[in-house]
Amino acid sequence: MRTIIALMALAALIACDVAEDDRPPTSRDFPRAYRPVSDTGSTAFSTEQIRDDRREAVTVMDEAQITSGMTVADLGAGEGYYTVRLAARVGAQGRVLANDIDENALRRLGNRVERERLDNVSIVLGDPDNPKLPEQSFDRVFLVHMYHEVAEPYAFLWRMRPALADGGQVIVVDVDRPADEHGIAPQLLFCEFERVGYRLVEFIRKPQIAGYYAQFEVTGPRPDPHEIEPCVQPGDDANALSISTDSDTEDNDDVQGT
């Protein structure tokens, strides 16, 4: 009987290991994300001129209250649309860290930074489940049209959280559509952030950004990875997408919910 029990336990462990083979070893302490993930594809969301014509970056930076002297991280920086505009906004006394997992994109961005002499910009290669940001360093962390490509959101958000300085906030710009179609439903976004200890403070939709804007801050202690309960796709289980409703937002016709 002891032999049978031991064999059953071993079989269970083997089955578990096989099920986790498609995940990075550094993510396996965290729950799996029960949603599809978009292909990384192009590092450019749209042409820069089109985005500037509708005042996308200006609108987002104004909402995020980016001012001179701030330290900002641009995760999924790609070709640097936000990086160069953030660099101009924070000025010589500020700092911008551009981060991506695509080495080729970062190489092209590095050439652009040198060409445009952006002395307040630094570039760091991240991992899919870890942006590798220095702790207590950033007033704002930007995730623009990239969060739907994060395959291990709980590990990613958990490791990103210590990088925020006191009062620091995370800015997400994305599109309300399925996660495998280069977007993510707002309720699912809210849920995943909340499970790792973030609180939604603002959510708006504006035509200038061709999607929605969400702003988060940390709240409470950072949970142990094994304590995080995964969210599911909207419609699969309404209870799994319940979020706190104590977020403070201004009365505004653009506010869609918190």
N, C-alpha and C positions, 0 to 999 in steps of 0.2 A: 504493500500500500504506500509506504514512504517513497519507494522508487517511482510509482505511478504519479504521485503528487509532485515529486521533483521534476519528472519529465513534463508534466503539464505546465509547471511554472516556467521551465526552460522554453517550452514552445510558445508561451505567452510573451516571454521576453524577446524571442526571435521575431515573432509576428510584429511586436512593437517596433523593433529595430528596422524591420523591412518597411513598415509604414512610414518611418521617419527618414528613409534613405534619400528622399527627394528634397530634404530640407538641410540647410547648412547646420553643421554641428553646433555652431554658436547660437542657434535659434531654438534648439530643442528643449530648453527649459521653459520656453514661452508657449502659449497655446497657438495652434494653427489658425490661420485666418480662413474662415469658412466663406470665402468669396473668390470669384475669379480675379485675375490680375491682368492688366493691359500689357501688351508687348511694349518694350521700351521704344522701338521704332526710331523715328526722327527725334533729334534733340531740339528742333525748332517747332514751336507750336503754331506759329503763323509768321508772316513777314513782319519785320520790325516797323516798316512804314505804315502798314495797315493798323498795327497795334498802337502806334503813336497817333495816327489820325483819329482814332476813337478815344485817345487819352487814357489808355489802359494803365500804364505804369504810374502816371501822375495821380490817377484816381485811387489806385491801390496804396501808393505811398502816402497820400493825404489821409486816407482812412486809417492807416497804420501809424499816423503821426510821426513820420520819419523826419528828423531834424538834424541840423549840423552837430557833429561830434558823436553821434550814435555809433555803436558797433553792431553790425548786422551780418547774418549768415544767409546766403542764397543757396539752398539745397536743390540739387537737380538743375544747376546753373546752365547747363547746355552751352549754347552759343553766346550767352552772356547778356541777353536782353535786359534782365533786371540788374545784373551785376554792375554794368556800366552806368545805369541810371541811378542806382543806389549810391554808387561811388560819388557821383556829382552831387547828390542830395546831402550826404553826410559830410562832405567836404574834407579838407586836408586834416582836420582834427579827428575825423571819424575813421572807421575801418570797415571793410567789407571782406568777408571770407566766402569765396566761391567754391562750391563743393559738388562733385558728381561722381558716379561710378564708372563713367565712360572716359577712359584715358585719352582717346582721340579727341573727344569734345573738349576736354580740359587742355589738351595741347593747342588746339585752335584758339581757345579762350586765352591761354597764356600769350599767344602771339598777338592777340588783340589788345590785351592789357599792356604789353610792351609797346605796341604801335601807338596806342592812345595815351601812353605815359600815365597810367593810373597807379600812382605810387601808394595809394591807400587800399589796394586790393591784393589779397593773397589767395592762393589756390591750394586746395587739399583734395586728395582722392579718398573717397569714402568706400565703405563696404555696403552691400545691399541691405544688411540688417544693422548697420552701425555707421552713422555719419562721421564719427571720430572727431567730435568737436571738443575743444578745451572747456573745462568746467567754469561756471560762473563768469561767462565771457560776453553774452550777447543780450542786447536790448530787444532785438527782434530776430526771429528765425523765419525765413520765407520758404514756403513749399508751394510753388506755383505750377499748376498743371503737371504735377509729378506724383502726388500721393497715391493715385490709383495704380501706379507702377510698383509700389512698394509691396513685395510679396510677404514680408514678415513685419507687419505694422506694429505689433506689440513689442517686439524686440527693438525695432527702430525708434519708436516713440519713447520707450523706456530709457534707452541709451542717450537719446537726444535731450531728455528733460534736465539733467544736471548742467547742461551748457547755458541755460538761461540765467542771466543775472537777476538780482532782486528786482521785481517788477517787470521782468522780461515777458514777452508774449510771442506766440506762434501765429503766423499768418498763413492761411490756406486759401488758394484760389483754385477752383475746379469747376467742373460741369456736372449738372444733375442728370446723369444717365448711368447705365450699368457699368460696373467696374472693369469689364472686359471690352468696353467701348470707349475707353479713354475718358472716364468720368467716374464719379462716385455719388451715390444718393446721400444727401445731407444727413439724414437720420443715422445712416451707417457710419458716416464720418464722425458725428457727435458721439456715438456709442463707443467707437474704438478709442477715441481720445479720452473719454471719461473713464474707461476701464483701466487706463494707465495713470490716472490722476491729474487730468486737465479739466478745466471748467470753461465752457463756452461763454464769451462775454459779448460777442457781436456776430450777427449774421445778416447779410444783405444780398440782394440781387441787383445788379446794375448792367445795362446794355454795354457800358464802356468796357467791362471786363469779360464780356461774352460768357458769363457764368455767374458764380456766386463767390462771395468773400466771407470767410469765417475767421474769427480771432479767438484764441484760447490763452488761458493762463494756468499755471500750476495751482493745485489745491490739495491740501492734506499731504500725508507721507506718500512716498513712492511705494507702490505695492510690491511684494515679493513676486517674482515671475510666476511661481506656481499658484499664486492667489488670483491671477487675472482670469476672468471669465470671458471667453470669446463671444463676439457678436455674430449674428447671422444676417443674411441678406434680407432686406425689407420684404415682408409678406410671408416669410418662412415661419417666424415666431415673433409675434409682436412683443411679448414679454422680454425677449432677449435684446430688444432695441430700446428699452426704457432708459431715459436719461434724466438727470436732475433738472428741475424746472426753476431753480432759484437764481439763474443767470440774470444779471441786470442789463437791460438794453433800453435805449431811449425810444420814446414813442416816435415812430417814423414809418411812413407808408412803405419804405423799402424793406423794413424788417419783416422777415417771413416767419420767424419762430426761433425758439431756443430750446 
